[in-house]
Amino acid sequence: MRAISANLNGIRSAANKGFFDWLATTNADVIALQELKAQEADLSELMRTPHGYTGYFHYAEKKGYSGVGLYCRRQPDEVIIGLGVEEFDLEGRYIELHFGKLSVISVYLPSGSSSEERQQAKFRFLDVFAPHLAQLEQSGRDILLMGDWNIAHNEIDLKNWKGNLKNSGFLPEERAWIGRVFGELGFRDVWRSLYPQAPGYTWWSNRGQAYAKDVGWRIDYQIATPALASTAVSASIYKDVKFSDHAPLIADYDYPI
């Protein structure tokens, strides 16, 4: 199974930058999208069903905001849209597909960088998402969570960690929370399991020369239950073409879908 996670920062913008041309070359089985910034009526036929894939989406109520999706070749057994928490379901942050024993999820955690109000919303999301993650882990299913978590876990996960100790995305409370995901909740960080010493940045600020100088953050993850994570054989970050302020995260698993 080849899985890709990509924050598009606008699906229409990414399409104009060649995302779907690239997608046709990837031979991926499942592709998780975040930050669609579009509603159903905004999507072209290519965006809905690109290159033999079928798309499933959770749109935000607010136009031009948030939204997640999943593309797959195989028809899922079940589609779950939203977390069942109105505040965040209105923002289009979660979609889950079932394929036999496998659950594939695209998730987009809130960013708290724009204001204290949004940071508090982010903390509320973490409060409701942790028990949901616990339920997923206890379900006995193989779980693959892909998406933009808007949290860098450790110092290796961002270039300028000393300058961001008090900034959203690297706050002690956020780092402790995602540490519990990889600790007591039992999930595995697939990139870090494969490459303990590789920074693996997936997002760069548009300010200054962050991208050119590779002053990045690793905030896009593929996170899996242990049995599934143990089948991961390789991962990479695609930077040959810049579709967004994020780069797609690709992982290959010795796991049938």
Backbone bond lengths (Angstrom), bond angles and torsions (degrees), N, CA, C in turn:
res aa  C-N    CA-C-N  psi(-1)  N-CA   C-N-CA  omega(-1)  CA-C   N-CA-C  phi
1 M - - - 1.464 - - 1.526 109.48 -
2 R 1.316 114.83 127.17 1.469 120.04 172.59 1.522 108.13 -106.04
3 A 1.318 115.86 125.83 1.461 122.29 -177.58 1.519 109.10 -122.22
4 I 1.336 115.54 139.34 1.468 122.01 179.79 1.515 108.59 -128.06
5 S 1.323 115.93 137.30 1.462 121.52 171.04 1.521 108.30 -119.55
6 A 1.346 115.82 133.60 1.468 119.74 -176.28 1.521 110.62 -146.30
7 N 1.321 116.59 117.11 1.468 121.03 167.49 1.524 106.25 -82.25
8 L 1.334 115.79 117.20 1.466 120.50 -172.05 1.513 113.43 -90.91
9 N 1.342 117.60 -14.02 1.469 120.66 -175.46 1.529 110.07 48.35
10 G 1.337 114.29 46.63 1.462 121.72 -178.01 1.505 111.53 107.47
11 I 1.339 116.73 108.29 1.462 120.20 -176.33 1.523 111.40 -65.21
12 R 1.338 117.12 -34.20 1.466 119.40 179.17 1.520 111.01 -69.91
13 S 1.316 116.50 -39.37 1.463 120.72 176.66 1.528 110.71 -63.07
14 A 1.345 116.28 -45.66 1.465 119.92 -179.57 1.522 111.20 -63.99
15 A 1.342 116.37 -36.77 1.467 119.81 177.84 1.528 110.70 -60.78
16 N 1.318 115.82 -41.71 1.465 120.38 179.48 1.518 112.45 -66.37
17 K 1.327 116.34 -21.70 1.466 120.91 -179.71 1.526 112.38 -96.04
18 G 1.340 116.80 7.24 1.460 119.93 173.25 1.509 116.16 96.41
19 F 1.339 117.81 14.38 1.467 119.68 -176.82 1.523 112.19 -58.40
20 F 1.323 117.54 -43.26 1.464 119.27 -174.91 1.526 111.99 -75.78
21 D 1.322 117.58 -27.24 1.463 120.10 172.03 1.525 109.24 -63.59
22 W 1.324 115.44 -44.04 1.469 119.56 178.34 1.521 111.43 -65.76
23 L 1.318 116.61 -42.48 1.461 120.82 -176.93 1.523 110.89 -57.41
24 A 1.314 116.42 -35.86 1.470 120.92 -179.03 1.525 112.16 -64.41
25 T 1.329 117.45 -18.58 1.465 121.30 -177.56 1.521 113.05 -96.64
26 T 1.324 118.49 -4.94 1.467 120.98 -167.39 1.518 114.86 -86.24
27 N 1.322 118.10 -22.24 1.468 122.00 -175.42 1.531 111.68 57.54
28 A 1.328 116.25 34.76 1.465 120.47 179.91 1.526 110.26 -78.46
29 D 1.322 115.35 152.37 1.464 121.56 175.45 1.518 111.44 -93.44
30 V 1.334 116.40 -39.24 1.466 121.49 178.54 1.522 108.70 -138.25
31 I 1.318 115.96 139.85 1.465 121.84 179.91 1.514 107.88 -130.98
32 A 1.327 115.42 122.44 1.460 121.51 178.07 1.522 109.06 -99.44
33 L 1.329 116.27 130.29 1.463 122.59 -179.94 1.520 109.36 -113.71
34 Q 1.327 115.75 145.67 1.463 121.39 171.47 1.526 109.34 -133.69
35 E 1.311 113.41 157.93 1.464 122.94 178.72 1.535 110.69 57.78
36 L 1.320 115.18 59.09 1.461 120.65 177.47 1.521 111.88 -62.54
37 K 1.318 116.62 -39.02 1.470 123.21 -175.87 1.528 110.63 53.80
38 A 1.328 115.34 43.63 1.467 120.70 -176.96 1.523 109.59 -157.07
39 Q 1.324 114.79 157.11 1.459 121.97 171.43 1.531 108.93 -107.46
40 E 1.320 115.90 172.66 1.458 120.52 -175.64 1.526 111.87 -54.50
41 A 1.313 117.51 -43.37 1.464 121.09 -177.16 1.526 112.74 -65.34
42 D 1.346 116.45 -18.68 1.467 120.35 -178.44 1.524 113.03 -82.47
43 L 1.327 117.43 -13.41 1.457 120.27 -172.89 1.521 111.76 -87.32
44 S 1.308 115.56 133.32 1.460 121.28 173.17 1.527 109.30 -77.82
45 E 1.309 116.35 170.40 1.467 120.31 177.44 1.524 110.43 -61.06
46 L 1.336 117.26 -37.51 1.466 121.07 177.48 1.520 110.83 -61.07
47 M 1.324 117.71 -40.24 1.462 121.09 -179.28 1.527 112.09 -70.62
48 R 1.340 116.49 -29.66 1.468 119.88 -179.44 1.524 111.85 -79.81
49 T 1.328 116.16 -43.26 1.470 120.86 -174.97 1.526 109.91 -137.05
50 P 1.332 117.49 70.28 1.466 119.54 -176.68 1.530 113.06 -78.62
51 H 1.306 116.42 127.07 1.465 122.27 166.03 1.532 113.50 52.80
52 G 1.312 117.52 44.14 1.455 120.23 176.90 1.513 115.03 89.05
53 Y 1.326 117.20 -2.42 1.464 121.28 175.42 1.525 109.76 -90.95
54 T 1.321 115.58 156.73 1.456 121.82 168.87 1.523 107.99 -112.33
55 G 1.323 116.41 135.73 1.457 121.08 -178.86 1.525 112.21 -100.30
56 Y 1.320 115.11 141.92 1.466 123.37 173.70 1.524 106.48 -127.14
57 F 1.337 117.09 136.00 1.463 119.96 -167.87 1.524 112.46 -136.65
58 H 1.309 114.61 150.17 1.472 122.64 169.54 1.524 105.93 -122.88
59 Y 1.330 115.57 104.85 1.461 121.07 -175.79 1.524 110.39 -88.57
60 A 1.326 115.99 148.40 1.455 121.08 170.83 1.523 109.89 -77.00
61 E 1.323 115.61 149.26 1.467 119.35 175.89 1.525 110.74 -66.75
62 K 1.318 116.31 -38.18 1.465 122.03 -179.74 1.530 109.40 -74.97
63 K 1.306 116.54 129.35 1.461 120.52 -177.99 1.532 111.34 -67.47
64 G 1.328 115.26 142.12 1.455 120.89 176.77 1.512 113.99 68.69
65 Y 1.356 116.39 28.91 1.466 120.15 -172.39 1.522 109.89 -139.69
66 S 1.322 115.59 138.25 1.461 123.61 168.04 1.532 111.67 48.70
67 G 1.333 117.35 -145.61 1.458 122.40 -178.95 1.519 112.46 93.68
68 V 1.343 115.76 139.67 1.461 121.51 179.66 1.528 109.36 -132.44
69 G 1.331 115.55 164.63 1.456 119.99 178.84 1.510 111.29 -158.03
70 L 1.324 114.84 166.77 1.460 122.45 174.23 1.527 108.70 -138.19
71 Y 1.320 116.28 134.04 1.454 122.35 170.53 1.528 108.17 -106.46
72 C 1.342 116.32 141.75 1.454 120.12 176.01 1.523 109.24 -151.11
73 R 1.319 116.02 155.43 1.463 121.31 176.88 1.525 110.58 -86.05
74 R 1.317 116.56 -39.11 1.459 122.33 -177.70 1.522 110.00 -88.24
75 Q 1.315 116.58 140.92 1.459 120.00 178.23 1.522 109.57 -69.49
76 P 1.329 118.06 127.63 1.465 119.69 -179.87 1.520 111.77 -72.09
77 D 1.327 114.76 154.91 1.461 120.70 175.84 1.519 111.34 -76.75
78 E 1.329 116.22 -26.55 1.467 120.63 -178.10 1.522 109.15 -155.06
79 V 1.314 116.07 145.78 1.464 122.75 176.73 1.526 107.70 -123.30
80 I 1.319 116.66 124.20 1.465 122.23 178.41 1.518 107.79 -117.07
81 I 1.320 116.16 120.86 1.465 121.05 -178.05 1.525 108.87 -112.26
82 G 1.320 116.01 119.83 1.458 121.12 177.44 1.513 113.43 90.43
83 L 1.342 114.43 164.69 1.458 122.70 -179.41 1.524 112.93 -95.30
84 G 1.335 116.14 -9.60 1.456 119.21 -173.86 1.514 112.58 83.50
85 V 1.343 116.56 16.87 1.467 122.56 176.77 1.526 106.56 -119.26
86 E 1.319 116.84 111.03 1.464 120.73 -167.91 1.524 113.12 -57.06
87 E 1.324 117.72 -43.50 1.463 120.30 -176.87 1.524 111.16 -52.92
88 F 1.312 116.74 -41.62 1.463 120.28 -174.76 1.519 112.41 -95.39
89 D 1.317 117.33 -26.69 1.463 118.47 175.55 1.523 111.14 -66.54
90 L 1.328 117.56 -30.66 1.462 120.47 175.65 1.528 111.66 -66.84
91 E 1.326 116.41 -18.13 1.464 121.00 -179.56 1.532 112.62 -96.37
92 G 1.324 118.59 -1.94 1.466 120.81 174.99 1.515 113.25 64.68
93 R 1.341 117.46 65.31 1.465 120.41 -170.71 1.525 115.37 -118.01
94 Y 1.352 118.74 -1.63 1.463 117.90 -171.52 1.523 110.68 -154.06
95 I 1.333 115.68 130.40 1.459 121.44 171.51 1.523 108.64 -144.43
96 E 1.326 116.25 140.89 1.463 122.43 -174.27 1.526 109.09 -134.77
97 L 1.330 116.29 130.91 1.457 122.85 175.94 1.521 109.55 -116.61
98 H 1.341 116.42 141.96 1.459 122.01 177.53 1.518 109.80 -109.10
99 F 1.326 115.32 133.88 1.461 123.11 173.69 1.527 106.55 -130.96
100 G 1.319 117.11 96.38 1.455 118.52 -174.37 1.512 110.37 60.42
101 K 1.332 116.56 -124.02 1.466 121.94 -179.08 1.535 113.02 -83.93
102 L 1.326 116.17 -5.86 1.467 121.13 -174.63 1.528 111.49 -96.01
103 S 1.325 116.35 133.69 1.467 122.73 170.09 1.519 108.33 -112.72
104 V 1.329 116.60 126.52 1.464 122.23 176.35 1.521 107.68 -114.28
105 I 1.326 116.28 129.55 1.463 122.25 -171.59 1.522 109.83 -127.76
106 S 1.331 115.45 136.85 1.461 121.43 167.24 1.517 107.57 -109.80
107 V 1.337 116.25 126.76 1.460 120.48 -176.05 1.532 109.43 -135.86
108 Y 1.318 114.91 143.90 1.461 121.89 179.23 1.524 107.80 -131.26
109 L 1.323 115.98 102.22 1.461 120.41 179.83 1.515 110.09 -75.36
110 P 1.332 117.53 148.05 1.461 119.89 179.60 1.526 112.23 -61.25
111 S 1.314 114.93 151.28 1.467 121.77 168.86 1.517 108.66 -95.57
112 G 1.311 115.71 141.42 1.460 119.46 177.67 1.511 113.08 -108.60
113 S 1.322 116.89 11.76 1.467 120.06 -170.32 1.523 113.48 -77.60
114 S 1.341 117.76 -19.18 1.469 118.51 -173.54 1.520 113.46 -82.71
115 S 1.344 116.99 -26.44 1.470 119.29 -177.50 1.518 109.97 -168.53
116 E 1.318 116.63 162.66 1.460 121.33 175.40 1.529 110.47 -63.88
117 E 1.318 116.94 -34.29 1.463 120.68 177.62 1.526 111.14 -59.91
118 R 1.335 116.52 -43.62 1.459 119.66 179.29 1.529 111.64 -71.48
119 Q 1.327 116.65 -30.60 1.468 118.52 176.16 1.528 110.30 -65.53
120 Q 1.321 116.40 -39.32 1.467 119.24 178.14 1.536 110.24 -66.96
121 A 1.333 117.39 -36.19 1.460 120.21 175.06 1.531 110.33 -63.24
122 K 1.320 115.56 -38.73 1.460 119.53 177.86 1.523 110.70 -62.23
123 F 1.320 117.00 -44.11 1.462 120.16 178.15 1.530 110.63 -62.23
124 R 1.339 117.52 -38.88 1.463 119.74 177.24 1.524 110.83 -62.82
125 F 1.340 116.59 -39.30 1.465 119.96 177.74 1.527 109.88 -62.16
126 L 1.320 117.29 -45.25 1.463 120.09 -179.95 1.527 110.49 -59.76
127 D 1.326 116.36 -37.39 1.462 120.75 -179.08 1.527 111.90 -64.54
128 V 1.331 117.54 -37.19 1.464 119.21 -179.15 1.532 111.73 -88.67
129 F 1.331 117.25 -24.21 1.460 119.97 -176.93 1.526 112.19 -77.67
130 A 1.332 117.20 -32.39 1.468 119.94 -178.90 1.530 112.15 -59.23
131 P 1.344 119.83 -49.63 1.469 118.00 177.51 1.530 112.95 -65.18
132 H 1.330 117.25 -30.38 1.463 119.96 175.76 1.527 109.94 -64.82
133 L 1.337 116.82 -42.79 1.458 120.47 177.11 1.524 110.90 -62.10
134 A 1.318 116.66 -39.36 1.466 120.15 178.39 1.525 110.82 -61.84
135 Q 1.324 116.81 -40.91 1.458 120.58 177.84 1.521 111.33 -64.25
136 L 1.326 116.36 -40.90 1.469 120.05 177.63 1.525 110.63 -60.92
137 E 1.325 115.76 -46.36 1.460 120.04 -176.98 1.528 110.74 -63.99
138 Q 1.320 116.63 -34.81 1.467 121.19 -176.74 1.531 112.33 -84.45
139 S 1.329 117.52 -3.06 1.463 120.67 -175.28 1.519 113.33 -74.01
140 G 1.316 116.86 -17.76 1.457 121.00 -176.37 1.517 113.44 83.35
141 R 1.334 116.79 0.79 1.453 121.29 179.07 1.531 110.26 -87.50
142 D 1.320 116.34 160.33 1.464 121.38 169.10 1.520 107.08 -83.83
143 I 1.313 117.07 122.92 1.464 122.65 -172.21 1.522 109.81 -116.29
144 L 1.340 115.99 130.87 1.464 121.79 171.84 1.520 107.87 -124.27
145 L 1.322 115.76 111.15 1.463 122.81 178.11 1.518 108.28 -102.76
146 M 1.320 115.86 119.90 1.463 120.18 179.68 1.512 109.53 -121.87
147 G 1.326 116.03 141.12 1.445 116.77 175.05 1.509 114.58 158.42
148 D 1.319 112.57 -173.73 1.460 123.56 178.80 1.527 106.83 -94.54
149 W 1.329 115.77 109.05 1.466 121.27 -177.31 1.525 112.08 -93.22
150 N 1.320 117.62 -9.03 1.463 122.43 177.61 1.531 112.64 54.36
151 I 1.334 115.82 31.06 1.464 121.52 175.36 1.527 107.90 -141.40
152 A 1.316 116.50 127.99 1.463 121.31 168.88 1.526 107.57 -94.39
153 H 1.319 116.97 127.67 1.463 120.66 -170.33 1.530 112.62 -75.06
154 N 1.321 116.08 -56.29 1.467 120.55 -174.07 1.527 111.80 -125.59
155 E 1.317 115.60 172.97 1.459 120.87 -176.33 1.527 112.06 -57.06
156 I 1.320 118.30 -34.56 1.471 121.61 179.95 1.523 111.50 -64.66
157 D 1.331 116.99 -18.22 1.454 121.16 -171.52 1.527 114.13 -87.99
158 L 1.317 117.99 1.61 1.463 120.19 170.98 1.515 108.95 -152.02
159 K 1.333 114.41 147.34 1.459 120.14 -173.33 1.527 111.28 -66.72
160 N 1.332 116.12 -51.82 1.459 121.01 -174.64 1.526 110.28 -100.50
161 W 1.330 116.42 63.60 1.461 118.79 -173.92 1.529 112.12 -69.44
162 K 1.331 117.45 -34.10 1.472 119.37 -178.85 1.520 111.61 -64.52
163 G 1.343 116.49 -34.66 1.455 120.07 -178.92 1.518 114.15 -82.11
164 N 1.340 116.96 -2.48 1.471 120.26 -175.29 1.527 113.25 -120.73
165 L 1.323 116.69 14.80 1.462 119.49 -176.59 1.527 113.16 -63.26
166 K 1.336 117.07 -23.67 1.459 120.34 -179.54 1.524 112.16 -111.58
167 N 1.329 116.28 14.34 1.468 120.95 -177.43 1.519 111.77 -106.03
168 S 1.339 115.16 148.59 1.456 121.17 177.11 1.522 110.19 -54.93
169 G 1.314 115.15 137.46 1.452 121.63 -177.00 1.502 113.19 101.18
170 F 1.355 116.56 -18.28 1.469 120.44 177.91 1.529 110.66 -140.86
171 L 1.323 115.75 23.16 1.462 119.83 177.44 1.524 110.17 -70.46
172 P 1.325 117.85 148.48 1.471 120.34 -179.96 1.526 113.28 -53.87
173 E 1.341 116.78 -39.37 1.470 119.50 -178.43 1.531 110.98 -66.51
174 E 1.340 116.23 -38.26 1.469 120.40 179.57 1.523 110.97 -68.79
175 R 1.312 115.99 -43.48 1.463 120.48 -179.86 1.527 110.79 -64.93
176 A 1.331 116.44 -39.23 1.467 119.66 177.41 1.526 110.48 -64.84
177 W 1.332 116.34 -38.93 1.467 120.37 -179.22 1.525 110.86 -62.62
178 I 1.333 117.01 -49.82 1.470 118.30 -178.58 1.524 110.44 -70.73
179 G 1.325 117.14 -26.36 1.461 119.79 172.43 1.520 112.05 -61.80
180 R 1.329 117.06 -35.62 1.468 120.43 177.05 1.524 111.22 -70.02
181 V 1.340 116.69 -32.32 1.473 119.70 175.59 1.527 109.83 -58.86
182 F 1.340 115.98 -41.35 1.463 121.19 -179.14 1.526 112.35 -87.93
183 G 1.317 117.16 -5.70 1.459 121.29 179.96 1.507 111.29 -108.37
184 E 1.326 115.48 -94.69 1.461 119.14 -172.93 1.522 113.39 -66.12
185 L 1.347 118.55 -27.57 1.465 119.59 179.25 1.526 112.59 -81.38
186 G 1.319 116.83 -15.31 1.455 120.28 168.69 1.507 117.64 86.17
187 F 1.340 118.38 7.45 1.461 120.09 178.95 1.529 110.86 -81.57
188 R 1.327 115.79 163.80 1.462 122.01 -179.92 1.527 110.21 -119.99
189 D 1.311 115.46 138.09 1.462 123.76 174.42 1.528 106.59 -86.13
190 V 1.324 116.70 104.50 1.460 120.54 -168.53 1.531 112.00 -62.98
191 W 1.340 117.10 -45.99 1.475 119.03 179.70 1.522 110.88 -59.23
192 R 1.322 116.70 -49.53 1.462 119.58 -175.62 1.520 111.75 -68.90
193 S 1.338 117.66 -29.17 1.465 120.27 175.76 1.523 110.77 -66.30
194 L 1.342 116.01 -38.85 1.461 119.96 -179.90 1.518 112.51 -77.38
195 Y 1.347 116.21 -38.50 1.461 121.32 -171.10 1.537 110.02 -131.63
196 P 1.325 117.19 79.77 1.470 120.35 -174.98 1.523 114.36 -59.63
197 Q 1.334 118.05 -26.77 1.461 120.83 -173.99 1.523 113.94 -110.02
198 A 1.324 119.23 -0.35 1.465 121.52 -176.92 1.522 110.16 -93.79
199 P 1.334 118.77 122.79 1.467 120.13 -176.58 1.524 113.46 -54.39
200 G 1.333 117.54 -49.14 1.463 120.26 174.92 1.513 114.59 71.01
201 Y 1.325 118.40 38.36 1.469 121.06 -178.51 1.533 111.17 -60.44
202 T 1.324 114.95 141.20 1.465 120.58 179.73 1.529 112.84 -126.18
203 W 1.331 118.20 -6.96 1.471 121.32 -179.48 1.516 109.43 -140.32
204 W 1.343 114.34 141.42 1.457 121.65 179.27 1.525 108.66 -135.26
205 S 1.305 117.03 135.43 1.457 121.26 176.21 1.526 109.93 -60.92
206 N 1.322 115.55 148.38 1.471 120.02 174.99 1.524 112.03 -80.35
207 R 1.313 116.15 -4.80 1.465 119.86 -179.80 1.520 110.52 -80.73
208 G 1.316 115.29 144.10 1.460 120.39 174.84 1.519 112.30 59.55
209 Q 1.307 115.91 -140.10 1.464 122.71 -177.65 1.528 110.61 -114.21
210 A 1.332 116.82 36.25 1.466 120.50 -174.08 1.527 111.92 -56.88
211 Y 1.341 116.79 -45.68 1.464 119.39 -177.79 1.529 110.61 -68.71
212 A 1.313 116.30 -46.96 1.468 120.15 -178.39 1.527 111.68 -60.70
213 K 1.334 115.68 -35.83 1.473 120.57 -178.58 1.523 112.36 -93.38
214 D 1.325 117.16 1.32 1.464 123.88 -179.52 1.526 111.97 57.25
215 V 1.325 115.23 42.40 1.472 120.43 174.16 1.530 106.32 -91.16
216 G 1.334 115.19 82.31 1.449 120.34 -170.05 1.512 115.05 -117.28
217 W 1.324 112.80 -178.71 1.467 123.07 176.65 1.526 108.29 -130.47
218 R 1.312 117.17 145.87 1.465 121.46 170.36 1.527 107.48 -101.19
219 I 1.326 115.66 96.18 1.467 120.41 -178.61 1.529 111.92 -123.18
220 D 1.336 117.23 -3.32 1.459 121.88 174.59 1.526 107.97 -101.21
221 Y 1.320 115.93 129.86 1.461 120.77 -171.95 1.520 111.35 -130.27
222 Q 1.334 114.72 153.81 1.451 122.52 156.05 1.529 105.46 -113.95
223 I 1.309 115.29 118.64 1.460 123.15 -173.90 1.517 107.37 -122.10
224 A 1.338 117.54 130.51 1.459 120.39 -171.79 1.518 111.84 -138.13
225 T 1.321 115.05 157.15 1.454 120.46 170.45 1.534 108.31 -65.88
226 P 1.342 117.58 154.60 1.472 120.30 -168.24 1.525 115.12 -55.80
227 A 1.329 118.40 -44.42 1.466 119.58 -177.21 1.520 111.17 -62.69
228 L 1.337 116.43 -41.78 1.463 119.70 178.02 1.521 110.74 -68.92
229 A 1.328 116.96 -44.55 1.470 120.35 -179.90 1.522 111.62 -58.55
230 S 1.315 116.98 -33.69 1.470 120.82 -178.01 1.523 112.13 -67.91
231 T 1.346 117.05 -15.54 1.467 120.02 178.88 1.526 112.58 -90.03
232 A 1.330 117.69 -4.91 1.473 120.72 179.87 1.519 109.84 -65.88
233 V 1.319 116.13 129.26 1.467 120.23 -177.14 1.526 112.51 -110.28
234 S 1.337 118.04 -25.27 1.464 120.02 179.54 1.519 109.29 -164.51
235 A 1.318 115.50 160.69 1.460 121.66 176.04 1.519 108.23 -150.55
236 S 1.329 115.56 155.36 1.459 120.23 179.48 1.517 109.47 -153.96
237 I 1.323 115.52 163.50 1.463 122.60 177.73 1.519 107.03 -120.34
238 Y 1.331 116.21 123.46 1.465 120.48 -173.61 1.528 110.26 -89.02
239 K 1.336 115.23 116.83 1.464 120.39 -176.86 1.530 112.96 -126.09
240 D 1.333 117.50 6.91 1.460 118.97 -177.57 1.528 112.14 -64.94
241 V 1.335 115.96 -35.28 1.464 122.04 175.72 1.523 107.17 -126.83
242 K 1.324 116.56 137.48 1.462 121.42 -177.44 1.531 109.05 -98.12
243 F 1.337 116.57 103.14 1.455 121.50 -179.82 1.522 112.25 -88.04
244 S 1.323 117.21 -18.22 1.460 122.79 -167.31 1.514 107.83 -162.71
245 D 1.347 116.66 -178.79 1.462 119.09 171.09 1.531 110.85 -79.56
246 H 1.338 117.01 -5.27 1.464 123.25 171.31 1.525 109.00 -108.39
247 A 1.331 116.13 158.01 1.461 121.28 173.07 1.526 109.16 -112.03
248 P 1.340 118.28 143.32 1.460 120.67 178.46 1.530 112.30 -62.15
249 L 1.329 114.87 138.97 1.457 122.74 176.46 1.525 107.69 -106.20
250 I 1.331 115.83 121.35 1.468 123.19 -174.59 1.527 108.59 -114.39
251 A 1.328 117.02 134.67 1.457 120.59 175.72 1.525 109.81 -138.92
252 D 1.331 115.77 142.70 1.459 122.43 177.37 1.521 109.00 -111.37
253 Y 1.324 114.91 134.22 1.464 122.61 -178.72 1.518 109.25 -123.09
254 D 1.314 116.58 139.95 1.452 121.58 172.65 1.522 107.45 -83.64
255 Y 1.340 113.45 70.59 1.475 121.06 -171.05 1.523 106.74 -148.76
256 P 1.312 118.40 126.54 1.464 120.14 -178.66 1.525 112.84 -78.02
257 I 1.303 116.63 146.01 1.456 120.89 173.67 1.535 108.14 -136.59
